[in-house]
Amino acid sequence: MRKVIIVAICILSIFAGWGIAHAHGYPTLPEILDAACDTESSVFVVGRVAHDLGYDNGIGVYAEQRLKVLGLLGFVVHGSVANQFKQGADSGTTYGFGGHVRAYVWNPFYVGAGYSWTGYRSTFPDGTVWAKRGGSPDLLAGYETPDADLSLTYSLREHDTLNEVASLTVTWRQRIYRLLHSRLSLSRSDFNQDGERRSGWSGTIGVGIVW
């Protein structure tokens, strides 16, 4: 009971402090955080192409949420899903999600690190299902302005799959008009298959809104 009373007093003190600060014209904690942080959301419809990776082409959705603090640090989370499947399959999806932290070491240039997961699930005419999911650390560097974001991302080898996929990706996002943006990416992937290291290419082209 004593702990509940202490917690209640702390919560009431916080609200009382906000009220006093607001009454005297001082900025409150939410107002300070709002001034220090910039948020951004985006959703894109993307076409996906692949070469030497065993996938058919597909179409899907990519979404991203960004938070920038004091113009020095950026936090980005993203996710995607597409109607894309292995060659010869009847249906399936590819998907990915992850996040990273950016440090604007020399604005507008930044470096960053994060982690991402990618996977697929494909169903073949005989009912066979192929599925895989893997994760890998990411290292990136880029250039960002209010109208454009150009980045280079190296995804280290997956540590939890037999394929041990690693990839190098160039991504370019560009404002077209107001909220309307384009998003292009091109990736080279290396992977284990049939006892040897192979490589292939994939890319996306999309249009969406950023707000």
N, C-alpha and C positions, 0 to 999 in steps of 0.2 A: 504493500500500500504506500509505503514511504517513497519508493521509486516512482510510482505513478504520479504522486503529488509533485515530485521534483521535476519530472518530465513536463507535467502540465504547467508548472510555473515558468519553465524555460520557454515553452511555446508561447505563453501569454506575454512574456517579456519581449520576445522577438516581434510579435504583432504590435505591442505597445511602443516599441522603439521605432518601428516603421511609421506608426501614427504620429508620434511626436516629431519625427524628422519631416514628415509631409506637412504637418501643421506649421512648422517654422520655415518652410521653404527649402530645406536641405534635401539633397538627393537621397532616396532610399536605396537599399541594397538591390532590389529588382531593377531600379532605374540605372544604377551604376553598371550592373551586369548587361543590361540592354544596350547601353552606350558602348560597352567594351567589346560586345560580341556581334558579329554579322552572321546571319543564317541564310542558307540558299537551298532550294529544292529543285529537282529536275526530273523529268520523265521523257523518255525517247522511245519511239517505235523504230526498230532497227532490222535491217536485212543482214543475214549472216551467210558468208561464203567460206568454203574450206577446200584445200587442195592437198592431197597425199596424207590426209588425216582419217580417212574412212567415213566421212560424214557427207550427207547430202546438204544442199543449201537450205536455209530456213528463214523464218521471220519471228521476231520476238519483241520483248519490252526490256528496257534498261532504266533503272531508277537510282537516284543518288541524293544524299543529304549531306550538306557541308556546314561546318561551324568554324568561323575564323575569330580568333581572340587577339585583340589589340594589334591586328595586322602582323603578328609575329608567329603564331601557331595556327595550324589548320587541322581539323578533324573531319575525316570523310568516311562515310559508310555507303555501300553500294550493293545492288543486287540485280540479277537478270534471269530471265527464263525465255526459252525459245522453242518453237515447234520445229525441231531439227533432230534428225536421228541418223543412225548408222546406215550406210549403204546396204540396200537389200531388205531393210526393215519396213514394216507397214506403218509404224507410228513410233513416237518417242519424243523426248525432250532433252535439251541441254540446259544447264543452269549454273549459276555462280553467285557467290556473295562474299563480302569481306570488308575490310576497312584499313585505313592507314592514317598516320600523323604526318603533317607537313611542317617543316621549319623554314620560314622565309628569311634565309640567311643573308640575302642580298636582294631585297625587293626590286623587281617582281620575280626573281629567281628563287626556287625552293628545292629542298631535298626532303626525302621522307622514307618511312619504313612502315610496313604493315603485314597483314596476313590475309590470305584469300583461299576459298574452297571452290572447286569446280567439279562438275559431274555430269553424267548422262544416264538415261534409261531408254532402251529401244526394244520394241517387241517385233519379232519376225513372224512370217506367215505360218510357220509350224508351231507357234506358241512360245518359242524360246525367247527368253528375256536376257538381254545384256545390260548390266548396270555397273557403274563405277563412280567413286567419289574420292577426291584427294585434296590435300591442303599443302600450301607452301608459303614460306616467307617471301615478302616483296621488298625490293629496294627501288626507289624512283627519284627522278630529278625532273624539273620542269620550269616552265615560264608561264606566268599567269597575269592577265590584265582583266579589266572589267568586261572586255569583249571576246577574249580568247584564252584558251588554256592548252598548251602544248606540253606533253609529258612523255618520258621514256621510262618504262618499268621493266625490271628484270625479276622474274619469278624463279626462285631457286628450285632445285629438283624436289618433287614431291617425296615425302619420307614414308608415306603409308600406302603406296601402290607399287605393283610390279613394273608398271610402265615408267615410273620415275620421270614424269614430264617436267621439263623446264622450258621457259619461254621468255622471249624479248618482245615487248609491245610498244609501239608508238601510237599515241592517242592525240587527236586534235579536235577540240571543241571550239566552235566559232559562232558568234552572234550573227544572225541574218537580218533580223528586224525586230527590235524591241524584245519581247519574250521568246521569239522564235530563234532556235539555234540548230546548227548541224553538229553531228558527232561522227568522226571517222576513226577507225583503228585498224592497225595491221600488225599481225603477230607471226613470229617464227617460233615453232615448237620443236624440241628435240625429245625423243622418247625411246624406250626399249621395246623391241618387238622381234620375235623369232630369233632371239639370241644376239641381236645387233642393235646399234644405235641408229635411229632413223630421224628424219625431219619432215616437216610439212608447214604449210602456211594457212592462215585464216584471217578473216577480216570482217568488219562490220561497217555499215553506212546507215545513218539514222537521222531523223528529224524529230525535234521535240520542243518542249517549253521549259524555261528556266525562270524561277521566280523567288 
